[in-house]
Every structure is written in structure tokens, then in C-alpha cells.
């Protein structure tokens, strides 16, 4: 079943925003190369400290592999302080 994640990355200050701007492009590039990644987009909202997430993976297994890679990546390490607020849905 396809899995969709929608939500936000929420920075609390300029330092977190700098981390996001510096390291997010490589995270996006690597995610696009992952098996099962059907859509992965992160865009800045009207609030400069909030970024919108839109992700779709072919299956829960593909999403879980993405989560494991993310957690072990440089992006995962440097962005741990940035709040995440998201919802996950699976569809048939």
C-alpha cells in the first residue's frame, strides 16, 4: 500500500534555519534516489521558519527504509533539534 506523509519542519531560530538550508538539499537528493520514493518535496511556507513536507512512498517498507537511512545520515544527525509535525496515511 502506498504511504503518504504530510507535515512540517519547524525551526525555532536562525541557527536551525541555517542547518536546514545547508543540509536539506543533499537529503532531498538522496531521498529521490531511494527505491520506492514516488514523491518527496520540502518547501518553505509563508513563515520563514516553517517548511512543508510532502512525501509518498510505494510501501510502508520503503518508507521505513527511508526513515532508517535518514536517521543514520548526516542530515539526521544535524537536524535532530528541528521539530517535526506530520501525519502518515496509507491507502489501498
N, C-alpha and C positions, 0 to 999 in steps of 0.2 A: 504494500500500500504506500502511495506517495505520502510524504510528511512535509508539512509547511510550518515554518517558524516566522512569526511577525513580532516585531517589538522595537526596543530602543536601547542604545548605548547612551548612558547619561554621565557626562563629565561633571565634576564638581568645581574644577578650576582650570586655569590656563595650562598648568603643567600636564594634567590629564589630556587636555585637548591637543597639546603638542605631541604626546605619546601616540594618540590616535592618528593624527595627521602623518606622523613619521612612519609608523609601523603598519597601519591598516592596508595600504596599497599592496604590500607583499602578501599579507594574509589573504586578501581577496584573490590575488593571482594564484596562489597555491590552492585555494579552495576551488576555483574554477577547474583545476586540473584533477580534482578528486573524482573517482568513479561514483556515479550516482548523483552528482551535483547537477541539477537541472536549472537552477536559478540561484544566484547569490548577489545581492545588491545591498550596499550600505550608502545612504545618502544623508547629507546634513539637512536638518529640519530648519524651520524659521528661527529656532533658538540655536545659536551657535554651539552650545554645549550639549545638544541632543542630536543624535544620529539615528535614523530609521533603518531597521533591519527587515529584509525580505529574503527568505531562503526557501528553497524547495529541493528535497532530495527524493530519489526514486523509491527509497525504502527506509524503514527505521534502522536497519543495519548500516546503510550508507550514512545516515545521519549520526549514528553512534560512532562510526569510524571517523567522521569529521570532528566530532567532539573530542575524541581521543587524540587525534592529530593536533587539534587546536590547543588542548591542554598541555601537550608536550612541546609546543612550538615556542619560538621567541615571542611571538605575539601573545600567546597565552601567559607567558611569564611577565611581560612588561605591562599588560593591560589588566592584571588581576584587581586593581583598585577601582576600575571603571565599572559603575553599576550597570547591570543588565536587567531589563524588564521585558519579558517576552512570553508569548503563548505558542504552544505547539498543537497542531491539529493533524490528524491522519484522515485520509479519505480513500474510499474504495475505488 
